[in-house]
Amino acid sequence: MTGAFIPYGVYWSTPFAKWQGALANLHSLKLVARTGKSVLDAKKFPQEAIDLAILGVTNPQKSSFYGLPWVTGMMGLENVTGPTVQQACATSARVLQMAALEVKSGGADCALVITADRMSNGPVVYYPDPAAPGGQGVSESWTLDNFAEDPFARNAMVDTAENVARRYQISTEQQHEVVLRRYQQYADAIADDRAFQRRYMVDVPITDGGFRKQVGVLSADEGVFSTSADKLAKLKPVKPGGTVTFAAQTHPADGNAGVIVTTRERARATAANPAIEVELLGFGMARTEKGHMPMAVAPACRAALDAAGLTIGDVDAVKSHNPFAVNDIAFAKETGFPLDRMNNYGCSLVWGHPQGPTGLRSVIELIEELALRGGGVGLFGGCAAGDSAMALVLRVSDAKGA
């Protein structure tokens, strides 16, 4: 995979809001359309150049059947169409891959990748069944029921972490060491009045549910709680006989993120700093044995590195979607990449997981981390529902003026 580029700085992520928090009553597709339009206008990006858009969203909301064309219509991009993609936690990596392939093949010149989700106020879906006794159908809480049971593996999400903890003999104490390290890394992102996050994060006007009256602004992540070794030591595992505590897993969140994927020429012409080049090098996916979701990340990352013609020894920075601290420990054991060096400036374990946008925020932070260090190769990987994972490799070049 070569020939697909991200214009440096032409991307965004909102802060992530805690479950049932500041963004709980705002329709995520209406919100991402407003956010995306505002960002592209502020960056003076030539929106007439966009000839493809891809929407990643996992939680249905009213009228989300219309998906991407509705979002681009609300943004004023009435001639731009494209698919709507749902791949649980792997959604961001998938939509980036699709955009990169379109640009590389010549199917599109400039793709807008949009990801948005609202875990709060998730829908309760009713499935009619006229053949059932009394014609009684089945209802499903989209968020809570699917967290609680994988219909194929027959386990909850937390069970996959416990299974991997047993496989690698990972203790609660080891998980808590990772939790503390990840909070220290997140502290670097909010130091100096959030200097790192301000490189990519945008404010979100908070309005009533109809987007009529503004009642506030969300400028920073909501739902991040500081911790300490003493606080962690007091926590008990979520499941009897288990190892995973509430601190060693992420929390549901709301938010959105977006990025442009285009040709090298257009990326150079529209980048916030033309001296910085961001190239997408390769993608990979994997599926592991039933009930062991966190183990899928390492083979997905190996597949992405193989596609890029690289090895883990070529990687300068790693970001992961880590719904559990177990994820990072298993990855480090499998790849040899130092556990302490992963996830500089934060990760989903700390700032939450709104599904679709989670990976894209991680990729954006990966780009900014590499820009600060003067360039290098970055690897992102994250697990997803169904004991699967996706990963991508990118390179940031000539970033000394960042």
C-alpha positions in Angstrom: 0.0 0.0 0.0 1.6 3.2 -1.2 0.1 6.2 -2.9 -2.4 7.3 -0.3 -1.6 10.3 2.0 -3.1 12.3 4.8 -2.5 16.0 4.5 -0.8 16.9 7.8 -3.2 18.7 10.1 -6.3 18.2 7.9 -8.0 16.0 10.5 -9.8 16.4 13.8 -11.2 14.7 16.9 -13.7 16.1 19.3 -13.0 15.5 23.0 -14.6 12.2 24.1 -17.5 12.6 26.5 -18.4 10.1 29.1 -21.4 7.8 28.8 -24.6 9.8 29.5 -22.5 12.9 29.6 -22.3 16.2 27.7 -23.0 14.7 24.2 -25.6 12.1 25.3 -28.6 14.0 23.8 -27.0 15.0 20.5 -27.6 13.0 17.4 -24.0 11.8 16.4 -24.5 12.2 12.6 -25.9 15.7 12.9 -23.1 16.5 15.3 -20.3 15.1 13.0 -21.7 17.0 10.0 -21.6 20.3 11.9 -18.1 19.5 13.3 -16.7 18.4 10.0 -18.0 21.4 8.1 -16.7 23.7 10.8 -13.2 22.1 10.7 -12.9 22.1 6.9 -14.0 25.7 6.7 -11.6 26.7 9.4 -8.7 25.0 7.7 -9.7 26.5 4.3 -9.7 23.1 2.8 -11.0 23.1 -0.9 -14.1 21.1 -0.3 -15.0 21.0 -4.0 -12.1 18.6 -4.4 -13.8 15.9 -2.3 -15.1 13.2 -4.6 -15.7 10.4 -2.1 -16.7 10.2 1.5 -16.9 7.2 3.8 -18.8 7.1 7.1 -18.0 4.8 10.0 -20.7 4.5 12.6 -21.8 1.5 14.7 -24.8 2.6 16.8 -28.0 3.2 14.9 -29.9 6.5 15.5 -33.0 8.0 13.9 -32.6 8.2 10.1 -29.1 6.7 10.2 -30.4 4.4 7.4 -29.4 7.2 5.1 -25.9 7.2 6.4 -23.1 8.9 4.5 -25.2 10.7 1.9 -27.2 12.4 4.7 -24.0 13.5 6.5 -22.4 14.9 3.4 -25.7 16.6 2.4 -25.8 18.3 5.8 -22.2 19.4 5.2 -23.1 21.1 1.9 -21.3 18.3 -0.1 -24.5 17.4 -2.0 -22.8 15.7 -4.9 -20.5 13.5 -2.7 -21.6 10.0 -1.9 -20.0 6.8 -0.6 -20.6 3.9 1.8 -21.5 3.6 5.5 -19.4 1.1 7.3 -19.9 -0.7 10.6 -17.2 -3.0 12.0 -17.4 -2.4 15.7 -14.1 -1.3 17.2 -12.3 -1.9 13.9 -14.4 0.7 12.0 -11.8 3.4 11.9 -9.1 1.2 10.4 -11.5 -0.2 7.9 -12.7 3.1 6.6 -9.1 4.4 6.3 -8.2 1.2 4.3 -11.2 1.7 2.0 -10.3 5.3 1.4 -6.6 4.5 0.8 -7.5 1.8 -1.7 -9.8 4.1 -3.6 -7.1 6.8 -3.9 -4.4 4.3 -4.7 -6.5 2.7 -7.5 -7.6 6.0 -8.9 -11.2 5.5 -8.0 -11.1 8.7 -6.0 -8.7 11.7 -5.8 -9.8 13.1 -2.4 -11.7 11.1 0.2 -13.3 12.5 3.4 -13.3 9.8 6.1 -15.8 10.5 8.9 -16.4 8.5 12.1 -19.1 9.2 14.7 -20.8 7.4 17.4 -22.9 7.9 20.5 -22.8 5.1 23.0 -25.1 7.1 25.3 -28.9 6.5 25.0 -28.3 3.5 22.7 -31.4 2.2 20.9 -33.5 -0.6 22.1 -34.4 -2.6 18.9 -37.5 -4.7 18.6 -37.4 -7.6 16.1 -40.9 -8.8 15.2 -41.5 -12.5 15.1 -45.1 -13.3 13.9 -44.4 -17.0 14.1 -43.6 -16.9 17.8 -46.2 -17.8 20.4 -48.6 -14.9 20.5 -46.6 -13.2 17.8 -44.2 -11.9 20.5 -40.9 -10.6 19.1 -37.5 -10.0 20.7 -36.0 -6.8 21.9 -32.3 -6.0 22.2 -30.5 -3.2 24.0 -28.0 -2.4 21.3 -25.2 -1.4 23.6 -25.6 -3.3 26.8 -26.8 -6.6 25.4 -24.0 -6.8 22.9 -21.4 -6.0 25.5 -22.8 -8.8 27.6 -22.7 -11.6 25.0 -21.0 -12.5 21.8 -23.7 -14.7 20.1 -21.0 -17.0 18.5 -18.4 -17.3 21.3 -21.1 -17.1 24.0 -19.2 -14.8 26.3 -19.1 -11.2 27.5 -16.4 -8.8 26.4 -14.8 -8.9 29.8 -14.6 -12.7 29.5 -12.3 -12.4 26.5 -9.9 -10.3 28.7 -10.1 -12.9 31.5 -9.4 -15.7 29.0 -6.3 -13.9 27.7 -5.2 -13.1 31.3 -5.2 -16.8 32.0 -3.4 -17.7 28.8 -0.6 -15.3 29.5 -0.7 -15.6 33.3 -1.4 -11.8 33.7 -2.3 -10.7 37.2 -4.4 -7.9 38.4 -1.3 -6.2 39.7 0.4 -6.3 36.3 -2.8 -4.8 34.7 -2.8 -2.0 37.2 0.9 -1.2 36.5 -0.2 -0.7 32.8 -3.2 1.4 34.0 -0.9 3.7 35.9 1.6 4.0 33.0 -1.2 4.9 30.6 -2.5 7.6 32.9 1.0 9.1 33.1 1.1 9.1 29.4 -2.2 10.8 29.1 -1.0 13.5 31.6 1.7 14.4 29.0 -1.2 15.1 26.5 -2.9 17.5 28.8 0.3 19.2 30.1 0.9 22.9 29.3 -2.8 23.6 28.9 -3.4 20.6 26.7 -0.7 21.6 24.2 -0.5 18.1 22.6 -4.3 17.7 22.3 -4.7 21.2 20.9 -2.7 20.1 17.8 -5.8 18.2 16.6 -8.7 18.4 19.0 -11.6 20.8 18.4 -14.2 22.3 20.7 -17.8 21.0 20.5 -20.6 23.5 21.1 -23.1 21.8 23.4 -26.7 22.5 22.4 -30.2 21.2 23.2 -31.2 18.1 21.3 -32.5 20.0 18.4 -29.2 21.9 17.9 -31.0 25.2 18.4 -29.8 26.7 21.7 -26.1 26.6 22.8 -25.8 25.8 26.5 -22.0 25.2 26.8 -18.8 24.0 25.1 -17.0 20.7 25.5 -13.3 21.5 25.2 -11.6 18.6 26.9 -12.3 14.9 27.5 -15.1 14.2 29.9 -15.0 11.1 32.1 -11.2 10.7 32.7 -10.6 10.0 36.3 -7.2 10.3 37.9 -5.9 7.3 39.7 -3.1 6.1 41.9 -1.5 2.8 43.1 -3.4 3.1 46.4 -6.7 3.6 44.7 -6.1 0.7 42.3 -5.1 -1.6 45.1 -8.5 -1.3 46.7 -10.4 -2.5 43.6 -11.8 -6.0 43.3 -12.1 -7.8 40.0 -15.4 -7.4 38.2 -16.0 -11.1 38.0 -15.6 -13.5 41.0 -12.3 -15.3 40.6 -11.2 -13.0 37.8 -8.4 -10.4 37.4 -9.9 -7.5 35.5 -11.1 -4.6 37.5 -13.2 -1.6 36.3 -10.0 0.5 36.2 -8.3 -2.1 33.9 -11.0 -1.6 31.2 -12.3 1.3 29.2 -15.6 3.1 29.4 -18.3 3.8 26.8 -18.1 7.3 25.3 -19.4 9.7 22.7 -17.5 11.7 20.0 -16.4 12.0 16.4 -13.3 12.3 14.3 -12.4 12.8 10.7 -9.5 12.9 8.2 -8.8 13.5 4.5 -7.1 10.8 2.5 -5.8 11.9 -0.9 -2.8 11.9 -3.3 0.7 13.0 -2.5 0.3 16.1 -4.6 -3.0 17.3 -3.0 -1.7 16.4 0.5 1.3 18.6 0.0 -0.9 21.4 -1.4 -3.3 21.4 1.5 -1.3 20.3 4.5 -1.0 22.7 7.5 2.8 22.2 7.1 3.8 21.1 3.6 7.1 19.9 4.9 5.4 17.0 6.8 4.3 14.0 4.8 2.0 11.3 6.1 1.8 8.2 4.0 -0.4 5.1 4.7 1.8 2.1 4.1 -0.2 -1.0 4.9 -3.2 -2.6 6.6 -3.9 -6.0 8.2 -6.6 -7.9 9.9 -6.8 -11.1 12.0 -9.2 -13.3 13.9 -8.2 -15.4 16.8 -9.8 -18.3 18.7 -13.2 -17.9 20.2 -13.4 -15.9 23.4 -9.8 -14.4 23.1 -10.4 -11.1 21.5 -7.3 -9.2 22.8 -5.0 -11.8 21.2 -6.1 -10.8 17.7 -4.2 -7.5 17.8 -0.7 -8.9 17.4 -1.4 -11.0 14.3 -3.3 -8.1 12.7 -0.3 -5.9 13.3 2.1 -8.4 11.8 -0.1 -8.6 8.7 -0.1 -4.8 8.4 3.7 -4.7 8.8 4.1 -7.5 6.2 1.9 -5.5 3.8 4.2 -2.5 4.3 7.4 -4.6 3.9 8.4 -3.8 7.5 9.0 -5.5 10.8 8.3 -4.5 14.4 11.9 -3.4 14.7 11.2 -0.7 12.1 8.4 0.8 14.2 9.1 4.0 16.2 5.7 4.5 17.8 2.7 2.2 18.6 -0.9 3.2 19.5 -3.5 0.6 20.4 -7.2 0.5 21.0 -7.0 -1.2 24.4 -10.4 -1.8 25.9 -8.5 -3.8 28.5 -5.0 -3.4 30.0 -4.6 -7.1 29.1 -4.5 -6.1 25.4 -1.2 -4.2 25.7 0.4 -6.8 27.8 -0.4 -9.6 25.4 0.8 -7.5 22.5 4.1 -6.7 24.1 4.6 -10.4 24.9 3.8 -11.4 21.3 5.8 -8.7 19.5 8.6 -7.7 21.9 7.7 -4.0 21.6 8.3 -2.4 24.9 5.1 -2.1 26.9 6.3 1.2 28.5 6.7 2.8 25.0 3.3 2.1 23.7 0.5 4.7 23.7 2.4 7.8 24.5 0.0 10.8 25.1 -3.0 8.5 25.8 -5.2 5.7 24.6 -8.8 4.5 24.7 -8.2 2.7 28.0 -8.1 6.2 29.5 -10.2 8.5 27.4 -13.0 6.0 26.5 -14.4 4.2 23.6 -17.2 5.6 21.3 -16.6 2.7 18.9 -16.4 4.2 15.4 -14.1 7.2 16.2 -11.9 5.4 18.7 -9.3 4.2 16.3 -9.2 7.3 14.2 -8.4 9.5 17.2 -5.6 7.0 18.0 -4.2 7.3 14.4 -4.4 11.1 14.6 -2.5 11.1 17.9 0.0 8.7 16.3 0.7 11.2 13.5 1.2 14.0 15.9 3.5 12.0 18.1 5.7 11.1 15.1 5.6 14.7 13.9 7.0 15.9 17.3 9.8 13.3 17.2 10.8 14.4 13.7 9.2 11.6 11.8 9.2 7.8 11.8 7.0 4.7 11.3 3.8 4.3 13.3 1.7 1.2 14.0 -1.9 1.2 15.2 -3.8 -1.9 16.1 -7.0 -2.6 17.9 -9.3 -5.6 18.7 -12.9 -5.7 17.7 -16.1 -7.7 18.3 -15.9 -11.3 17.1 -12.4 -12.0 18.3 -11.0 -9.9 15.5 -8.7 -7.0 15.0 -7.4 -4.5 12.4 -4.1 -2.7 12.1 -2.4 -0.1 10.0 1.1 1.2 9.4 2.0 4.8 8.4 5.1 6.9 7.9 5.6 10.5 8.9 8.5 12.1 7.0 10.5 15.3 7.1 8.8 16.6 10.2 11.6 18.5 11.8 9.7 21.8 11.5 6.7 20.5 13.5 
